Amino acid sequence: MTHAFDPAKRWLALYVLCCGVLMIVLDTTIVNVALPSIKTDLGFSETSLVWVVNAYLLTFGGFLLLGGRLGDLYGHRKWFLIGLVLFTGASVACGLARSQELLVAARAVQGLGGAVVTAVALSLIMDLFTEEGERAKAMGIYGFVCAAGGSIGVLLGGVLTTLSWHWIFLVNLPIGIAVFVLSRQLLPESPGKGAGQSLDVVGAISVTLSLMLAVYAIVNGNEAGWLSLQTLGLLGMAAVLLAAFLVIEARIAQPLMPLSLFHSRNVSTANVIATLWAASMFAWFFISALYLQIVLEYTPMQVGLAFLPADLIMAVLSLGISAKLVMRFGLKPPMTVGLVLGGIGLLLYILAPVDGNYWLHVFPGMVLLGLGGGVAFNPLLLAAMNDVKPEDSGLASGVVNTAFMMGGALGLAILASLADARTDALLATGVDHKTALTEGYHLAFLVGGLFALLAAGLGALLIRSRHARDKQPEADNKTATAPVA
């Protein structure tokens, strides 16, 4: 199927896919910039405003696994287009919303569409690029879009919000239409490699509810209290449903998630690393943005520009160099080095004082995190996807995206709680507000840096890496397409 495509057409298809994914990635941070305007215009309270974000996160995190599996069973191209239509249509509804209820409901549908697009996009890349070198390069481009999209969203959000908050959603309409039309022309038809299989409905319901309850508990943990009956009860219910899901998957003939997926050490380890790395990256992006905005009093536009060096470095590395590193050294060395650089970059922020200078206290960390993200993200995705059978690629994509989602959400919640607790303790002793905030952020950066270094250690110890030019197959390798892992 994919080999019939000429190279130019395949690369065009990749760029179109990345545009669709970028639209999803941008949505997370671009909305955060506009929240104050949305609150004023639609009359949200402080408590109800969080649902503009949480409604999206609930459905996005809850449907990643199911979205990926639907693509496997019924066609990656078909479900990419369905997700795109859902996301674009819901974006228009958000942009035209004149009530709180409509905006929150449309955000939930946006999350559903975004989950399907995100889960299937990686599978389509795996379908399009079967040769190791090209796949590594394509994954690098995809990785840059995912890693840099957040800070691009801050810049774009600042510009569009000055016009009207409605435009942060309505801008998705022309992009979504263009991606849809081009995708129909460029993406290969795929009837579904699991043809003849039925959907594991009970498994789908149990894992989706489990993920949604877990996301809800995490994103409301700070407000409700981490040891509150609500938080512990929801996490307990999520754990019970997840356990039930695993029992179902072990016994059913046609499971939603074949547990054999995790027989590959690279796949299972890569997902653990993804969880830790996401926690670190969320700490970097959100906590450093708070430091810049609250302590150093940057405007949202200045915050976006502050992240530009990291974005540019990631672009240079992701758009070619990272793939060459993978082809030359395999997966383990670049992944480990990248994670170590990212960890050191986070630890450098511990030195940032209340009256910090951007070039002295922020820029060095940005450079190292840009280097780390640009080097590590590509081999991490390849480790999570390469050993997976083609008919399970959508599921594998859903799993690794869920790992990033849950790791980021849980990591941010934990780190924000630690920062708040440290700040409150210092305020109680009479320390001034900015100093207390800065010390709280330092603690969050410390723990985030340790997460990244722990991920690096796991990668160094457990990831199997060999050069792409080595062709001898391993006994437990299930992949027929790319022996990079």
N, C-alpha and C positions, 0 to 999 in steps of 0.2 A: 504493500500500500504506500508506505512512505518513500520507498526507493524510486517510485515513479515520478516523484516531484523533482523538478530541477532545483539546483541549490539556491538560485535567486528567489524562487517562489517560497521555498522553505524558510529562508531568512525573513522574507516579508511577512510570512505567517507568524513567525516568532515575534516580530515587532508589533504586529496587531494584537497578539495575545498579551504582550507586555503592556500595551496601552489599556487593555481591559483590566488587567490586574492593577495597574497604577491608579486607575479610577477608584478601585476598591480601597487600596492602601491609603490614598490621599484622604478618603472620607473620614477616617478616624481622627486625624489631627485637625483637618480643616474645620470640622464641626466644633471642636474645642475652642478654637479662636472666636467663633461666632456665638458661643453660649450666652455671654452677657447681653448681646443684642436680641437674641431669641427670647431671653427671660423678660426683658423690658417690653418687647412688642406683643408677646402672647400672654403676658401676665403670669408666668410660672413662679411658683414659690421656690425657695432654695431646695426644699425636699423633692418637689415634683420635677425640677429641672434635670435631676440626674437621670430620669427616665428617657430623656432625649439620647443619652449615651447608652444607658443600660439596656433599653429595648433592642438596640442594634447588637450589642455584645451578646445578649442572651441567645438570639436566633443564630447569629454568626457562629458562636462557639458550639452551640447545640447541634447544628446541622452539617458541620464539616465532614464527619465520618459518613453520614448518610449520603450527602451530596457526592462524595468521591465514589461510593459504591454504586450509586445510580448511574454514574458515568461509565463505570466498568461494565455493568449489566446491559445498559440500553444505548450506549454510544457516547463517547467523550465530547464529540462535536455538538451533538444534539443537546446535551445538558449544559454545555458551555453557553450555547445560544439561549436556552431557557433561563439560566441564571442571569445572563446579561439583560434579557428583557425584563425580568423581575426587578433587578437592581435599577435599571434606567427608568422604568415606569414608576417605581416607588420614589426615586429621586425627584421626578416631576411632581408627584403628590406632596412630597416634603416641601418643595419650593413654592407650591401654590397653597400650602396649608394656612388656614386662618384660625385654627383652633388647636388647643393643646392635644386633644384626643386624636385628631387626624395626623398631626405631626408624629406623635409617638407610635401610632399604628403603622404609618408609612415607614418609619425607621425600622420597625420590626421586620417588615417585608424586605427592606433594603438589606438587612442582615442575612436573611434567608438567601436572597439572590447573590450576595457577596460570598457567602459560604460555598455555594455551588460553583461559582466562577473560580474561586481560589483553589478549591479542592481538585477541579478538573484540569486547570491550566497546566500544572506540572505533568499530568498524564499526557496531555497533548504534546508537550515538549519532548517527552520520552518517545512518543509515537513518531514525531517528525525527525528526530535526530537519534540514530542508532549507532553511528560511528563515534568511538570514544572521544576523540578530539573535538569534534563538532558539538557533541553533547555537553562536554565540559565548558566550551565557550558559550553555548546557549544558556546553560545554567548560571554562568557568570552574569550574563545580561539580566536574566530573571532575578538573580540575587540582588543586583544593584537596584532594580526597581523596587523590590521589597524593602531593602535596607534604607534607601535614601528617600523613599516616598513620604515618610512621616515629616521630615523637616521641610521638604518641598511644599507639603500641605500647609505648614505654618506660614510660609511666604505667600502662597496663593490665597490662603484664608484671610490674611491681613489685607490684601489688595481687594478681594471680592467683598469683604465685609464692609469696607468703606463705601461701596456702592449700595448694597443691601444684603442682609443675611440670606435672603431668598436665592441669590445667585450662586451660593456655594453648592446648592443642590441642582439648580437649573442648568448649570454649566455641564452637568453630566449628560444632558439630552443630546446635544450634537456629537459628543464623544461616543456615547453609547450607540447611536445610530450608525456612525461611521465604522465602529468596531464590528457591529452586527453585519453590515453589508459586506465589509471586507472579509470577515470570517467565513461567510457563506461561500465566498469565491476562493479563498485560500486554504482553508482547513480541510483535511481529508475526511471523506465520509467514513464513519465507523459504526457498523450496526450494533456493536457491543460484543466483546470477546467472551462474555458469559452468557451468550445466547442459549436459551433453553432452561436457564436457572430461574427459579422463583425468588422473589425478594423475601428475605427473612424479616417479616413484619414485626414479630414479637421482639426480636433482637434490636431492630431499628428503633422501636418505641422505647425500649428500656435504656439503650445507650444515649439516645437523644434527650430523654428526660433526665438522665444522670448528669450529662454535661450541662444542661440548662440550669439544673438545681445547683451544681457546683459553681458555675459562673455567677449565678445570682448571689450565692453565699459569699463568694469572694469579693465581688464589686460592692457589696453592702456591708462587708465585714468591719470596716472602720467605723461606720455610722452605728451599726447595731451592737458592736462589741464582739471581739473574736472568741470570747468565752461565753457569749450569750446563748440562751436556749435556741433562738432563731438560727444563729450561725452554725452551732454544733448540730442542731437538728437537721438542717438542710444538708450539711456535709455528710452526716450519717445516712440520710436517705439516699444521697447521691452514691455513697459507697455501697450501700445495699443493692441499688439498681445496677451498679457496675459489676458487682459480684454475680448478680443474677444473669447479666449479659454474658459474662465469661463462661458461666455454667452452660447457658444456652448454646453458645458458640462451640463449646467442646463436644456437644452431643448432637447437634442438628446436622442433617446431611448436607444442606447448602447454606452455610453460615454467612451472615453479613460480613464478618471479619474472620477469615480463616486464621486460627492461632499459629499456623505454620509460618505466617508472615514474619513472626518474631524468632524463628529458628536461626535466622541469619544474625550473627553477633553484631555485624555492622549496622543492620537496621535497628535492632533494639538499643544498642549503644548510642547511635546517632539521635534517636528520639529523646533519650535522657539528656544528652548534651544540648539538644535544641531547647529543652525545657530550662536548663540552667542558663544558657546563653541568652534566651529571651528575657529572663529575669534580669540579667545584667544590662542588656540593651535598653529595656524599659527604664531601669534605674538611671542610665545615662541620659536618655532623651528627656524624660519627664522631670527628674530631680534637678538636672542641670538647667533645664528651661525655667524651673521655679527659682533657682539661684540667680539666673540672669535677670528674670523679670521682677522678682520681689526684692532681692538683696541689692543687685546692681542697678535696678530700676530701668531695664531695657524695655523698649516697646515690643509688641509682638513681631513687627517687621524686623527689628534689630535682632530678636531672638532667632528668627529664621535665617538671617544673614550670618549669625554667629556659627550656625551649623554648616555653612557653605563649604569651608575647607574640608570637613570630613566627607561631605557629599562628593566633592570633586576628586578626592583621593580614592574613595570607593569606586567612582566611575572609571578612573584610570585603571585601577586594578581589576575590576569586574569585567570590563569590556575588552578582555583579551589576555592580560597578564596572568590573572588567576588561573585561567584554563591552561596556560603554558606551564605554570607551576605544578598543577595536578598531573599533566602529562609527563613532566620531567621527574617529579618526586613521588607521585602517588597521592593518596588521600591524607595519610597520617601527618607527615611533616608540615604541610601548609596549614592544615586545620589546627594543629597544636600550636604552631608559632602564632597564627592569627589570634587564637583565644588568649594566649599569654600576653600579646601586645594589647588586646582589648582590656584584659584585667589590669595591666600596669597603667593604661590610660585612665581607667576609673580610679585607681588608687592615687593618681596624681591630683585628682580633684580634692583630696583631703587637705591639700596645702592651700586651697583657695580661701583667702580671708574675706572679711566683711567688706573691706575697701579694695577688693581684688581688681587686678588689671587684666583685660582680656588676653593680651598677647603673652603675658607672663604666667597667668594662672589658669586660663581656659584653653587657649590655642594648643599647647602641647598635648593635653588630653584628647582634644579633637583630632589631632594628627594621628595619634596612636590608635584611637578607636576607629578612625577611617581606615587605617592600614589593617587593623585586626578584622574589621567587618569585611573589607574587600578581599582579604586572603582566605578567611575561614568559612564564609557563608557558602561558597561554591562547593568545596569538598564535603561540607556537612550535608547539603542537599543530595549530592551524589551518593554519599554513604547511606542515606535514608532510602534511596530509590533504586540504586543499581542492581541490588541482589533480588529484586522483586519480580515475580512473573508478570508478563504484560497484562494478563487479565486481572491482576490485582493492583495495577499502578495507580488507579484512582483512589483506592482505599489507602494505599501507602501515602499518597499525597495528602489525603484527609487526615491521616494519623500524624504526620510530621507537622502539618499546619495546626492541628489541635494541640500538639506539644508546644509549639510556639505561642499559641493563643493562651493556653492554660498556664504555661510557665511565665509569660509576660504578665498576665492578670494577677496570678498568685504572688509572683515576685514583687510586683509593684505594690500590692496590698501590704505585704510583709514589710518591705522597705519603707513605705510611707508610714506605717504604724510605728516602726522603730524610730524614724525621724521625728514623728510627732511626740512620742514618749520622751525622747531625749530633749526636745525643745521645751516641752512642758516642765520637765524636771529642772531645767536651767532657769526658766522664767520664774519658777517658784523660789529660786534662790536670789532673785533680784537682778539677773543678767538681762541686759537690754534685748529688745525683740529681734533685731537683725542678727545679733551675735548668737542668740539662742537658735534661730532658724538655721544659720550657717553651720553650727555644731551638729544640729540634727541631720542636715544634708550630708555632712562628713561621715556620719555613722552609716547612712544609706549607701554612700559611695564605697565605703569599706566593705560592707557585706556584699554589694554587687560585684566588686572586684574579686572577692573570694569565690563567689559563684563562678565567675569566668575562669579563674585559675583551677577550680575543681573540675570544670568541664574540660579544660586543657589536659589535666591529669588523666581523666577517663579516656580521652581521645588517644593519648600517648600509650596507655596501657592496653586498651581493648580494641581499638580500630585496627582492622587488618588492611594493610596497604601494600600495594605492589605497583610497579611501573605499568603504565598502559600498554607498553610494547611487549610485556610478558604475556604470552598467550595460553600458558598451560592452565587448564581449568581446575578449580578446586572441587573436591568431592561433594561439598554441600552447597555449591553455587548453583542457584536456580535460574540465573539470568542467561539468556541466549543472545543478548544484544551488546552489553558493554562490560568487559571484564576489568574495569578500572578499580573496583572495590577490593 
